[in-house]
Amino acid sequence: MADYRMCHSPRLSGEVWIGTAKNAVLPIMAAALLTGEECVIRRMPELTDVRHMEELLESCGAKTARQQDAAVIRAAAVQNPTADERMRSMRASVLVMGPLLARNGECVCSMPGGCAIGQRPIDLHLKGLQKLGARVEMEGGQIRVSGKLQGANIYLDFPSVGATENLVMAATLAKGMTRIENAAKEPEIADLCHFLTAMGARIAGIGTNNLMVEGVEMLHGAEYTPIPDRIEAGTLACAAAMTEGSVLLQNARSDHMRALMFKLAESGVIFQEDAKGLRLRGKAKRPMEVRTLSYPGFPTDMQAVLMTVTTQINGLSVFLETIFENRFMHVVELVRMGAHIRVEGQLALVQGGKPLTGATLQSTDLRAAAAMMLAGIAAQGETLLHDPADHLMRGYEGLERKLQLLGADVHKQA
């Protein structure tokens, strides 16, 4: 449980390091279950979800250790996970299913949990595994998948990130060739595929929506450094754009952030790429129309944060959320601060330019909590953010510290 206090902050400026992407690290950690040899993952972020994944892997029989900033994982023998609490509390826990099935011929686990932003069913995971030859049984909140996997042609009805990751991992040890059509193309999936190829997997079409995986007899250990977090970089970019800041996002990958950069540039923010990362300056001052889509479209994880920015822009901004059916929970809190936002189904209309006033807020999910923190530094007076479920610590490594480095008046309270 954590509380954060924010006060109106002036123009942000300076340099800040962008850490490793949570959404890249978690599937890579799960992929370490595919081999009995040692895997070393560099630049590990200190996040609650990462610690929970380590506990989950240990319940699957793996040994985990930390060496400075690296995680060392060795799964000499694997078993069905026993950490039911971790399975229920974290969405990414479902990613152990594909590796355990491929390695052991069976996986029995609880239904996964995570932020309450929508149903996020795992039917695409299960349909794909069935195509590979797995039997699926469900009873009492438990899922059992079993069988010897064979290569197959799989078409995803929706380019699900988690389903693509699970199926790619399972296919690496399946006999024969697997083709996954309409696969998700997020940078984190390409990163997982690069890690798997470093382990000896044979994958073609990386970065496209058509992945070809030729199964191999076994994979070996590997050492790998995952990509930087494009959502953390985007959140800090929005904080700078809201305050007419001048900031260098060190280590940021601009090629992973094009959709957000285009929106902010249309609104008046100036970007410059250099060897250190991504520089930006100026203020977002023109309203926007945003439609969340699968990558390379605008990321749903940035919707709440960018909406906070538009509350400070004169004119009408429009947000259409197409990924999750319940991702406007932050709107109630922003309205309590004085924002003029109307929600109609999956559409949110923001009449910006109205001053925000400090208030006591309650976090509802990970990205909403970040949006509320940004609202707090834009608002007049003091804002107190209650985060009883530690949503921010799940996905941001010290967001308040990084904002402080740029001059924001943000403090974590005991």
Backbone hydrogen bonds in HBPLUS format (Angstrom, degrees):
<---DONOR---> <-ACCEPTOR-->    atom                        ^
c    i                          cat <-CA-CA->   ^        H-A-AA   ^      H-
h    n   atom  resd res      DA  || num        DHA   H-A  angle D-A-AA Bond
n    s   type  num  typ     dist DA aas  dist angle  dist       angle   num
A0002-ALA N   A0387-ASP O   3.26 MM 385  5.25 162.1  2.29 119.0 124.4     1
A0387-ASP N   A0002-ALA O   2.84 MM 385  5.25 147.0  1.95 166.8 175.4     2
A0413-GLN N   A0003-ASP O   2.76 MM 410  5.27 178.5  1.76 151.8 152.3     3
A0004-TYR N   A0385-LEU O   2.92 MM 381  5.05 150.9  2.01 138.5 147.9     4
A0385-LEU N   A0004-TYR O   2.79 MM 381  5.05 169.0  1.80 155.2 158.9     5
A0005-ARG N   A0411-HIS O   2.78 MM 406  5.24 163.2  1.81 156.7 161.2     6
A0411-HIS N   A0005-ARG O   2.88 MM 406  5.24 149.9  1.98 148.0 157.3     7
A0006-MET N   A0383-THR O   2.85 MM 377  5.10 165.6  1.87 151.5 156.3     8
A0383-THR N   A0006-MET O   2.77 MM 377  5.10 163.1  1.79 158.8 162.0     9
A0007-CYS N   A0409-ASP O   3.02 MM 402  5.46 152.3  2.10 153.3 159.2    10
A0009-SER N   A0377-ILE O   2.90 MM 368  5.11 164.2  1.92 145.5 140.3    11
A0246-SER N   A0012-LEU O   2.89 MM 234  6.39 148.2  1.99 150.7 160.0    12
A0013-SER N   A0406-LEU O   2.98 MM 393  4.99 158.7  2.03 137.4 140.4    13
A0014-GLY N   A0246-SER O   3.18 MM 232  6.79 138.3  2.37 157.2 155.6    14
A0248-LEU N   A0014-GLY O   2.93 MM 234  6.36 152.5  2.01 151.9 159.9    15
A0016-VAL N   A0248-LEU O   3.06 MM 232  6.45 154.6  2.12 171.6 178.5    16
A0250-GLN N   A0016-VAL O   2.84 MM 234  5.83 140.7  1.99 148.5 156.6    17
A0018-ILE N   A0250-GLN O   2.95 MM 232  5.92 157.1  2.00 158.0 160.5    18
A0229-ASP N   A0019-GLY O   2.82 MM 210  5.97 154.0  1.89 166.2 160.6    19
A0021-ALA N   A0227-ILE O   2.95 MM 206  6.08 172.2  1.96 154.9 153.6    20
A0024-ALA N   A0021-ALA O   3.13 MM   3  5.23 151.0  2.21 100.8 109.7    21
A0025-VAL N   A0021-ALA O   2.97 MM   4  6.24 160.7  2.01 153.3 158.7    22
A0026-LEU N   A0022-LYS O   3.10 MM   4  6.17 173.7  2.10 163.9 162.7    23
A0028-ILE N   A0024-ALA O   3.42 MM   4  6.48 155.1  2.48 143.6 150.7    24
A0029-MET N   A0025-VAL O   2.85 MM   4  6.09 153.9  1.91 158.3 165.9    25
A0030-ALA N   A0026-LEU O   3.09 MM   4  6.39 157.8  2.14 147.6 153.4    26
A0031-ALA N   A0027-PRO O   2.88 MM   4  6.12 147.4  1.99 144.2 153.2    27
A0032-ALA N   A0029-MET O   3.13 MM   3  5.38 144.2  2.27 102.7 112.7    28
A0033-LEU N   A0030-ALA O   3.06 MM   3  5.80 165.1  2.08 119.1 123.9    29
A0034-LEU N   A0031-ALA O   2.96 MM   3  5.58 166.7  1.98 119.9 124.2    30
A0039-CYS N   A0073-ILE O   2.80 MM  34  5.20 163.8  1.83 155.0 160.7    31
A0073-ILE N   A0039-CYS O   2.84 MM  34  5.20 167.7  1.85 156.9 161.0    32
A0040-VAL N   A0222-ALA O   2.87 MM 182  6.34 159.6  1.91 151.4 158.1    33
A0224-TYR N   A0040-VAL O   2.88 MM 184  6.35 154.5  1.95 162.1 170.6    34
A0041-ILE N   A0071-ALA O   2.87 MM  30  5.17 165.2  1.89 153.3 157.9    35
A0071-ALA N   A0041-ILE O   2.88 MM  30  5.17 156.7  1.93 145.0 150.6    36
A0042-ARG N   A0224-TYR O   2.76 MM 182  6.03 166.8  1.78 157.3 161.9    37
A0044-MET N   A0069-ASP O   2.81 MM  25  5.67 165.5  1.83 174.0 169.5    38
A0051-ARG N   A0047-LEU O   3.14 MM   4  6.51 160.6  2.18 152.4 156.9    39
A0048-THR N   A0393-MET O   2.88 MM 345  5.74 169.1  1.89 137.8 141.0    40
A0052-HIS N   A0048-THR O   2.90 MM   4  6.17 158.6  1.94 153.9 160.6    41
A0053-MET N   A0049-ASP O   2.90 MM   4  6.08 148.4  2.00 140.1 148.5    42
A0054-GLU N   A0050-VAL O   2.98 MM   4  6.29 153.3  2.06 148.0 155.0    43
A0055-GLU N   A0051-ARG O   3.07 MM   4  6.40 156.3  2.12 147.4 153.2    44
A0056-LEU N   A0052-HIS O   2.91 MM   4  6.18 151.9  1.99 144.5 152.8    45
A0057-LEU N   A0053-MET O   2.84 MM   4  6.10 161.4  1.88 154.5 158.5    46
A0058-GLU N   A0054-GLU O   2.99 MM   4  6.22 154.3  2.06 146.5 153.6    47
A0059-SER N   A0055-GLU O   3.00 MM   4  6.29 145.6  2.12 141.6 150.9    48
A0059-SER N   A0056-LEU O   3.10 MM   3  5.07 118.9  2.49  92.6 107.8    49
A0060-CYS N   A0056-LEU O   3.11 MM   4  6.44 121.5  2.46 135.2 150.7    50
A0060-CYS N   A0057-LEU O   2.96 MM   3  4.91 138.2  2.14  94.5 107.4    51
A0062-ALA N   A0057-LEU O   3.02 MM   5  5.47 156.9  2.08 148.3 140.8    52
A0061-GLY N   A0058-GLU O   3.03 MM   3  5.09 159.8  2.07 105.5 109.6    53
A0079-GLN N   A0060-CYS O   2.81 MM  19  4.92 146.3  1.92 130.3 135.0    54
A0063-LYS N   A0074-ARG O   2.80 MM  11  5.24 164.6  1.82 144.7 149.0    55
A0074-ARG N   A0063-LYS O   2.92 MM  11  5.24 156.6  1.97 150.2 157.4    56
A0065-ALA N   A0072-VAL O   2.92 MM   7  5.15 139.6  2.09 141.5 152.3    57
A0072-VAL N   A0065-ALA O   2.79 MM   7  5.15 170.0  1.80 154.7 156.8    58
A0067-GLN N   A0070-ALA O   2.94 MM   3  5.17 160.7  1.97 141.3 147.6    59
A0070-ALA N   A0067-GLN O   2.99 MM   3  5.17 165.9  2.01 124.3 126.7    60
A0084-ASP N   A0082-THR O   2.99 MM   2  5.72 130.7  2.24 106.9  92.5    61
A0086-ARG N   A0083-ALA O   3.09 MM   3  5.43 122.7  2.43 104.7 118.0    62
A0087-MET N   A0083-ALA O   3.11 MM   4  6.48 154.4  2.18 150.5 158.3    63
A0088-ARG N   A0084-ASP O   2.99 MM   4  6.22 152.8  2.06 151.0 157.6    64
A0089-SER N   A0085-GLU O   3.09 MM   4  6.15 131.2  2.34 137.9 150.0    65
A0113-GLY N   A0087-MET O   3.11 MM  26  6.61 121.9  2.46 146.8 145.0    66
A0093-SER N   A0090-MET O   3.11 MM   3  5.61 160.6  2.15 112.8 118.8    67
A0094-VAL N   A0091-ARG O   3.35 MM   3  6.46 171.5  2.36 130.0 129.6    68
A0095-LEU N   A0092-ALA O   2.98 MM   3  5.62 163.0  2.00 119.0 124.6    69
A0096-VAL N   A0093-SER O   3.28 MM   3  6.16 172.0  2.28 123.6 124.2    70
A0097-MET N   A0094-VAL O   3.07 MM   3  5.69 162.2  2.11 117.5 123.1    71
A0100-LEU N   A0096-VAL O   3.05 MM   4  6.04 164.9  2.07 151.2 156.0    72
A0101-LEU N   A0097-MET O   2.96 MM   4  6.03 162.8  1.99 154.4 159.6    73
A0102-ALA N   A0098-GLY O   2.97 MM   4  6.11 164.3  1.99 153.8 158.3    74
A0103-ARG N   A0099-PRO O   2.92 MM   4  5.96 152.5  1.99 146.4 154.1    75
A0104-ASN N   A0100-LEU O   2.77 MM   4  5.57 164.5  1.79 148.0 153.3    76
A0105-GLY N   A0101-LEU O   2.79 MM   4  4.60 137.3  1.97 122.7 131.6    77
A0147-GLY N   A0105-GLY O   2.98 MM  42  5.27 154.4  2.05 142.5 140.7    78
A0107-CYS N   A0145-VAL O   2.83 MM  38  5.38 144.0  1.96 158.1 163.3    79
A0145-VAL N   A0107-CYS O   2.91 MM  38  5.38 164.6  1.94 155.7 159.9    80
A0109-CYS N   A0143-ILE O   2.96 MM  34  5.46 154.7  2.02 150.8 157.9    81
A0143-ILE N   A0109-CYS O   2.78 MM  34  5.46 164.0  1.80 164.5 170.0    82
A0111-MET N   A0141-GLY O   3.15 MM  30  5.93 138.7  2.32 163.0 162.6    83
A0326-ASN N   A0117-ILE O   3.27 MM 209  4.85 138.7  2.45 143.6 134.0    84
A0125-HIS N   A0122-ILE O   3.09 MM   3  5.29 123.7  2.42 102.0 115.8    85
A0126-LEU N   A0122-ILE O   3.17 MM   4  6.54 163.6  2.20 155.8 159.2    86
A0127-LYS N   A0123-ASP O   2.86 MM   4  6.03 162.9  1.88 153.8 158.5    87
A0128-GLY N   A0124-LEU O   3.11 MM   4  6.06 160.1  2.15 138.4 144.0    88
A0129-LEU N   A0125-HIS O   3.00 MM   4  6.28 157.5  2.05 149.9 156.3    89
A0130-GLN N   A0126-LEU O   2.90 MM   4  6.11 150.7  1.99 145.8 154.2    90
A0131-LYS N   A0127-LYS O   3.00 MM   4  6.33 147.5  2.11 143.2 151.9    91
A0132-LEU N   A0128-GLY O   3.17 MM   4  6.54 137.8  2.36 137.9 149.1    92
A0132-LEU N   A0129-LEU O   3.07 MM   3  4.98 124.9  2.39  91.6 106.1    93
A0134-ALA N   A0129-LEU O   2.99 MM   5  5.50 163.0  2.02 143.1 139.4    94
A0133-GLY N   A0130-GLN O   2.88 MM   3  4.99 156.2  1.94 105.0 112.0    95
A0150-GLN N   A0132-LEU O   2.81 MM  18  5.19 162.6  1.84 146.1 151.9    96
A0135-ARG N   A0146-SER O   2.70 MM  11  5.25 163.1  1.73 156.7 161.9    97
A0146-SER N   A0135-ARG O   3.01 MM  11  5.25 145.8  2.13 137.4 147.7    98
A0137-GLU N   A0144-ARG O   2.83 MM   7  5.08 153.6  1.90 147.4 155.8    99
A0144-ARG N   A0137-GLU O   2.75 MM   7  5.08 161.4  1.78 159.8 162.5   100
A0139-GLU N   A0142-GLN O   3.00 MM   3  5.35 157.1  2.05 145.9 153.4   101
A0142-GLN N   A0139-GLU O   2.97 MM   3  5.35 158.2  2.02 115.0 122.1   102
A0175-LYS N   A0149-LEU O   3.20 MM  26  6.46 168.9  2.22 133.8 130.7   103
A0151-GLY N   A0175-LYS O   2.66 MM  24  5.58 165.6  1.68 152.0 146.8   104
A0179-ARG N   A0152-ALA O   2.92 MM  27  6.36 156.2  1.98 146.1 152.4   105
A0154-ILE N   A0179-ARG O   2.73 MM  25  5.98 169.2  1.74 175.2 178.9   106
A0181-GLU N   A0154-ILE O   2.75 MM  27  6.10 170.2  1.76 167.4 167.9   107
A0156-LEU N   A0181-GLU O   3.11 MM  25  6.35 171.1  2.12 154.7 154.5   108
A0160-SER N   A0158-PHE O   2.63 MM   2  5.54 133.1  1.85 116.2 100.1   109
A0164-THR N   A0160-SER O   3.07 MM   4  6.05 159.3  2.11 138.6 144.8   110
A0165-GLU N   A0161-VAL O   2.98 MM   4  6.25 163.3  2.01 155.2 159.7   111
A0166-ASN N   A0162-GLY O   2.92 MM   4  6.14 168.3  1.94 155.2 158.1   112
A0167-LEU N   A0163-ALA O   2.94 MM   4  6.02 166.2  1.96 153.6 157.4   113
A0168-VAL N   A0164-THR O   2.94 MM   4  6.05 158.7  1.99 150.1 155.9   114
A0169-MET N   A0165-GLU O   3.09 MM   4  6.25 166.5  2.11 151.0 154.5   115
A0170-ALA N   A0166-ASN O   2.98 MM   4  6.20 162.8  2.01 147.9 153.0   116
A0171-ALA N   A0167-LEU O   2.89 MM   4  5.95 156.1  1.95 145.7 152.5   117
A0172-THR N   A0168-VAL O   3.24 MM   4  6.42 131.7  2.49 143.0 153.1   118
A0172-THR N   A0169-MET O   3.32 MM   3  5.50 142.5  2.47 100.1 109.8   119
A0173-LEU N   A0170-ALA O   3.42 MM   3  6.19 153.6  2.49 116.6 121.0   120
A0174-ALA N   A0171-ALA O   3.17 MM   3  4.81 154.5  2.24  95.6 103.3   121
A0216-VAL N   A0172-THR O   2.88 MM  44  6.23 158.0  1.93 154.7 153.6   122
A0215-GLY N   A0176-GLY O   2.89 MM  39  5.41 173.2  1.89 155.4 153.8   123
A0178-THR N   A0213-VAL O   2.79 MM  35  5.05 158.9  1.83 145.6 153.0   124
A0213-VAL N   A0178-THR O   2.78 MM  35  5.05 168.2  1.80 154.0 158.2   125
A0180-ILE N   A0211-LEU O   2.84 MM  31  5.12 164.4  1.86 152.0 157.4   126
A0211-LEU N   A0180-ILE O   3.01 MM  31  5.12 152.4  2.08 148.4 146.9   127
A0182-ASN N   A0209-ASN O   2.94 MM  27  4.97 113.9  2.39 155.6 165.3   128
A0183-ALA N   A0209-ASN O   3.01 MM  26  4.42 158.5  2.06 121.9 119.9   129
A0189-ILE N   A0186-GLU O   2.93 MM   3  5.41 138.6  2.11 112.2 123.3   130
A0190-ALA N   A0186-GLU O   3.31 MM   4  6.79 157.6  2.37 151.9 157.8   131
A0191-ASP N   A0187-PRO O   2.90 MM   4  6.14 150.9  1.98 145.0 153.8   132
A0192-LEU N   A0188-GLU O   3.04 MM   4  6.25 152.3  2.11 136.2 142.7   133
A0193-CYS N   A0189-ILE O   2.94 MM   4  6.24 161.3  1.97 151.9 157.0   134
A0194-HIS N   A0190-ALA O   2.91 MM   4  6.21 150.8  2.00 147.4 155.3   135
A0195-PHE N   A0191-ASP O   2.99 MM   4  6.30 153.1  2.07 147.5 154.8   136
A0196-LEU N   A0192-LEU O   2.88 MM   4  6.19 159.9  1.92 153.6 159.3   137
A0197-THR N   A0193-CYS O   2.89 MM   4  6.15 154.5  1.96 147.4 154.1   138
A0198-ALA N   A0194-HIS O   2.98 MM   4  6.21 144.0  2.12 138.9 148.8   139
A0198-ALA N   A0195-PHE O   3.08 MM   3  5.00 119.0  2.46  92.1 107.7   140
A0199-MET N   A0195-PHE O   3.09 MM   4  6.46 126.4  2.39 137.0 151.5   141
A0199-MET N   A0196-LEU O   2.97 MM   3  4.95 134.3  2.19  94.1 107.6   142
A0201-ALA N   A0196-LEU O   2.92 MM   5  5.35 163.3  1.95 140.5 136.2   143
A0200-GLY N   A0197-THR O   3.00 MM   3  4.90 154.9  2.06  98.9 106.8   144
A0220-HIS N   A0199-MET O   2.85 MM  21  4.98 172.6  1.86 147.7 148.8   145
A0214-GLU N   A0202-ARG O   2.97 MM  12  5.38 157.5  2.02 152.9 159.6   146
A0204-ALA N   A0212-MET O   2.78 MM   8  5.01 161.3  1.82 148.6 155.1   147
A0212-MET N   A0204-ALA O   2.96 MM   8  5.01 169.8  1.98 141.3 143.2   148
A0208-THR N   A0205-GLY O   2.96 MM   3  5.49 149.9  2.06 145.0 143.7   149
A0233-ALA N   A0229-ASP O   3.07 MM   4  6.29 165.4  2.09 148.6 153.1   150
A0234-GLY N   A0230-ARG O   2.93 MM   4  5.96 149.8  2.02 130.7 139.3   151
A0235-THR N   A0231-ILE O   2.87 MM   4  6.04 151.7  1.95 145.7 152.9   152
A0236-LEU N   A0232-GLU O   3.07 MM   4  6.34 163.0  2.10 154.6 157.7   153
A0237-ALA N   A0233-ALA O   2.89 MM   4  6.08 148.3  2.00 143.9 153.8   154
A0238-CYS N   A0234-GLY O   2.94 MM   4  6.14 152.3  2.01 144.5 151.2   155
A0239-ALA N   A0235-THR O   3.05 MM   4  6.36 150.4  2.14 142.4 150.6   156
A0240-ALA N   A0236-LEU O   3.04 MM   4  6.29 155.8  2.10 145.3 150.9   157
A0241-ALA N   A0237-ALA O   2.89 MM   4  6.12 159.8  1.93 148.7 154.8   158
A0242-MET N   A0238-CYS O   2.94 MM   4  6.02 141.6  2.09 144.7 153.7   159
A0243-THR N   A0240-ALA O   3.16 MM   3  5.36 138.5  2.34 101.3 112.3   160
A0245-GLY N   A0240-ALA O   2.75 MM   5  4.45 166.9  1.77 144.3 143.3   161
A0284-ALA N   A0241-ALA O   3.01 MM  43  5.32 161.5  2.04 132.7 135.1   162
A0282-GLY N   A0245-GLY O   3.08 MM  37  5.86 135.0  2.29 155.8 166.5   163
A0247-VAL N   A0280-LEU O   2.93 MM  33  5.58 151.8  2.01 158.3 166.7   164
A0280-LEU N   A0247-VAL O   2.94 MM  33  5.58 152.4  2.02 157.6 166.2   165
A0249-LEU N   A0278-LEU O   2.78 MM  29  5.14 176.9  1.78 153.3 152.3   166
A0252-ALA N   A0249-LEU O   3.31 MM   3  5.68 163.5  2.34 125.4 126.7   167
A0278-LEU N   A0249-LEU O   3.15 MM  29  5.14 161.3  2.19 128.2 132.7   168
A0251-ASN N   A0276-LYS O   2.91 MM  25  6.16 162.4  1.94 149.0 152.4   169
A0256-HIS N   A0253-ARG O   3.05 MM   3  5.56 156.7  2.10 113.1 120.3   170
A0257-MET N   A0254-SER O   2.99 MM   3  5.05 160.0  2.03 107.4 114.0   171
A0261-MET N   A0257-MET O   2.97 MM   4  6.10 168.6  1.98 162.5 166.2   172
A0262-PHE N   A0258-ARG O   2.87 MM   4  6.02 159.1  1.91 156.6 160.9   173
A0263-LYS N   A0259-ALA O   3.25 MM   4  6.51 158.6  2.30 144.4 149.4   174
A0264-LEU N   A0260-LEU O   2.97 MM   4  6.24 168.3  1.99 160.5 163.1   175
A0265-ALA N   A0261-MET O   2.79 MM   4  5.86 156.5  1.84 148.7 156.2   176
A0266-GLU N   A0262-PHE O   2.91 MM   4  6.04 157.9  1.96 147.0 152.5   177
A0267-SER N   A0263-LYS O   3.21 MM   4  6.39 134.2  2.43 134.4 146.2   178
A0267-SER N   A0264-LEU O   3.08 MM   3  4.99 128.4  2.36  91.7 106.0   179
A0269-VAL N   A0264-LEU O   3.01 MM   5  5.47 168.7  2.03 141.9 138.5   180
A0268-GLY N   A0265-ALA O   3.04 MM   3  5.13 157.3  2.09 103.5 110.8   181
A0285-LYS N   A0267-SER O   2.81 MM  18  5.43 174.2  1.81 144.9 144.3   182
A0270-ILE N   A0281-ARG O   2.91 MM  11  5.40 176.4  1.91 170.3 169.1   183
A0281-ARG N   A0270-ILE O   2.97 MM  11  5.40 146.8  2.09 145.8 155.9   184
A0272-GLN N   A0279-ARG O   2.83 MM   7  5.03 150.3  1.92 144.5 144.7   185
A0279-ARG N   A0272-GLN O   2.81 MM   7  5.03 172.3  1.81 161.5 160.1   186
A0274-ASP N   A0277-GLY O   3.11 MM   3  5.56 173.1  2.12 152.4 152.4   187
A0277-GLY N   A0274-ASP O   3.18 MM   3  5.56 141.4  2.33 107.8 117.9   188
A0318-VAL N   A0288-MET O   2.90 MM  30  6.41 150.6  1.98 149.8 158.5   189
A0290-VAL N   A0318-VAL O   2.75 MM  28  6.12 167.4  1.77 163.7 167.7   190
A0320-LEU N   A0290-VAL O   2.79 MM  30  6.21 157.7  1.84 157.3 165.1   191
A0292-THR N   A0320-LEU O   3.00 MM  28  6.42 158.9  2.04 166.0 172.4   192
A0293-LEU N   A0298-PHE O   2.93 MM   5  5.44 160.7  1.96 146.2 150.9   193
A0297-GLY N   A0294-SER O   2.77 MM   3  5.37 154.7  1.83 128.5 129.0   194
A0302-MET N   A0299-PRO O   3.02 MM   3  5.56 161.9  2.05 114.8 120.6   195
A0303-GLN N   A0300-THR O   3.17 MM   3  5.19 159.3  2.21 104.9 111.3   196
A0306-LEU N   A0302-MET O   2.99 MM   4  6.09 169.1  2.00 158.5 161.6   197
A0307-MET N   A0303-GLN O   2.94 MM   4  6.06 150.1  2.03 146.7 155.7   198
A0308-THR N   A0304-ALA O   3.18 MM   4  6.47 147.3  2.29 141.7 149.0   199
A0309-VAL N   A0305-VAL O   3.34 MM   4  6.77 149.3  2.44 141.5 149.2   200
A0309-VAL N   A0306-LEU O   3.05 MM   3  5.02 115.9  2.48  93.6 109.1   201
A0310-THR N   A0306-LEU O   3.07 MM   4  6.46 153.6  2.14 150.1 156.7   202
A0311-THR N   A0308-THR O   3.22 MM   3  5.37 143.6  2.36  99.4 109.6   203
A0312-GLN N   A0309-VAL O   3.05 MM   3  5.75 161.1  2.08 118.5 124.3   204
A0313-ILE N   A0310-THR O   3.14 MM   3  4.97 168.6  2.15 106.5 108.1   205
A0353-GLY N   A0311-THR O   2.93 MM  42  5.93 142.0  2.08 112.2 122.5   206
A0352-GLY N   A0315-GLY O   2.86 MM  37  5.43 150.3  1.95 167.9 159.3   207
A0317-SER N   A0350-VAL O   2.84 MM  33  5.03 164.2  1.86 148.4 152.2   208
A0350-VAL N   A0317-SER O   2.81 MM  33  5.03 176.6  1.82 158.9 159.7   209
A0319-PHE N   A0348-ALA O   2.89 MM  29  5.07 160.8  1.93 153.9 158.5   210
A0348-ALA N   A0319-PHE O   2.82 MM  29  5.07 158.3  1.87 150.3 156.7   211
A0321-GLU N   A0346-GLN O   2.92 MM  25  5.33 164.9  1.94 161.6 163.3   212
A0331-VAL N   A0328-PHE O   3.03 MM   3  5.53 154.9  2.09 113.5 121.1   213
A0334-LEU N   A0330-HIS O   3.05 MM   4  6.37 159.4  2.09 155.3 161.6   214
A0335-VAL N   A0331-VAL O   2.87 MM   4  6.06 157.7  1.92 156.7 162.6   215
A0336-ARG N   A0332-VAL O   3.13 MM   4  6.36 146.7  2.25 139.7 148.2   216
A0337-MET N   A0334-LEU O   3.03 MM   3  5.15 139.7  2.20  98.4 110.2   217
A0339-ALA N   A0334-LEU O   3.10 MM   5  5.53 159.8  2.14 142.5 137.0   218
A0338-GLY N   A0335-VAL O   2.91 MM   3  5.05 158.9  1.96 107.1 113.9   219
A0357-THR N   A0337-MET O   2.73 MM  20  5.01 157.2  1.78 142.7 150.8   220
A0351-GLN N   A0340-HIS O   2.87 MM  11  5.35 162.6  1.90 164.4 168.6   221
A0342-ARG N   A0349-LEU O   2.91 MM   7  5.16 157.4  1.96 144.5 151.5   222
A0349-LEU N   A0342-ARG O   2.79 MM   7  5.16 166.9  1.80 153.8 157.8   223
A0344-GLU N   A0347-LEU O   2.72 MM   3  5.10 165.8  1.74 155.5 160.6   224
A0347-LEU N   A0344-GLU O   3.02 MM   3  5.10 157.8  2.07 118.1 124.1   225
A0380-GLN N   A0356-LEU O   2.98 MM  24  6.28 166.7  2.00 142.0 139.2   226
A0358-GLY N   A0380-GLN O   2.76 MM  22  5.74 158.6  1.81 168.2 160.8   227
A0384-LEU N   A0359-ALA O   2.98 MM  25  6.38 153.2  2.06 139.8 147.8   228
A0361-LEU N   A0384-LEU O   2.72 MM  23  6.08 165.5  1.74 164.0 169.2   229
A0386-HIS N   A0361-LEU O   2.89 MM  25  6.05 175.4  1.89 146.8 148.4   230
A0363-SER N   A0386-HIS O   2.92 MM  23  6.19 167.5  1.93 178.0 177.4   231
A0369-ALA N   A0365-ASP O   2.95 MM   4  6.06 151.6  2.03 151.8 158.9   232
A0370-ALA N   A0366-LEU O   3.34 MM   4  6.74 150.7  2.43 143.0 150.0   233
A0371-ALA N   A0367-ARG O   3.02 MM   4  6.30 153.7  2.10 144.3 151.7   234
A0372-MET N   A0368-ALA O   2.93 MM   4  6.23 152.4  2.01 150.0 157.0   235
A0373-MET N   A0369-ALA O   3.05 MM   4  6.32 145.5  2.17 141.9 151.1   236
A0374-LEU N   A0370-ALA O   3.09 MM   4  6.43 156.1  2.15 149.1 154.5   237
A0375-ALA N   A0371-ALA O   2.93 MM   4  6.22 152.5  2.00 144.4 152.9   238
A0376-GLY N   A0372-MET O   2.94 MM   4  6.14 144.3  2.07 139.9 149.0   239
A0377-ILE N   A0373-MET O   3.30 MM   4  6.70 139.6  2.48 141.2 150.2   240
A0377-ILE N   A0374-LEU O   3.19 MM   3  5.34 128.8  2.46  97.9 110.2   241
A0378-ALA N   A0374-LEU O   3.22 MM   4  6.47 128.3  2.50 140.0 153.4   242
A0378-ALA N   A0375-ALA O   3.17 MM   3  5.11 138.6  2.35  94.8 106.7   243
A0379-ALA N   A0375-ALA O   2.95 MM   4  6.04 135.7  2.15 146.2 157.7   244
A0390-ASP N   A0387-ASP O   2.96 MM   3  5.23 162.5  1.99 116.1 120.2   245
A0394-ARG N   A0391-HIS O   2.98 MM   3  5.26 148.5  2.08 106.6 116.6   246
A0395-GLY N   A0392-LEU O   3.23 MM   3  5.80 137.6  2.42 109.8 118.3   247
A0396-TYR N   A0392-LEU O   2.88 MM   4  5.64 154.5  1.94 166.3 172.2   248
A0401-ARG N   A0398-GLY O   3.09 MM   3  5.20 121.5  2.45  99.1 113.4   249
A0402-LYS N   A0398-GLY O   3.11 MM   4  6.43 156.6  2.17 154.8 161.0   250
A0403-LEU N   A0399-LEU O   3.01 MM   4  6.25 155.5  2.07 150.8 157.4   251
A0404-GLN N   A0400-GLU O   2.98 MM   4  6.14 149.2  2.07 139.0 147.8   252
A0405-LEU N   A0401-ARG O   2.99 MM   4  6.31 151.2  2.08 144.8 151.8   253
A0406-LEU N   A0403-LEU O   3.07 MM   3  5.19 133.8  2.29  98.0 110.6   254
A0408-ALA N   A0403-LEU O   2.95 MM   5  5.29 163.1  1.98 142.8 137.5   255
A0407-GLY N   A0404-GLN O   2.83 MM   3  4.98 158.6  1.88 108.2 115.2   256
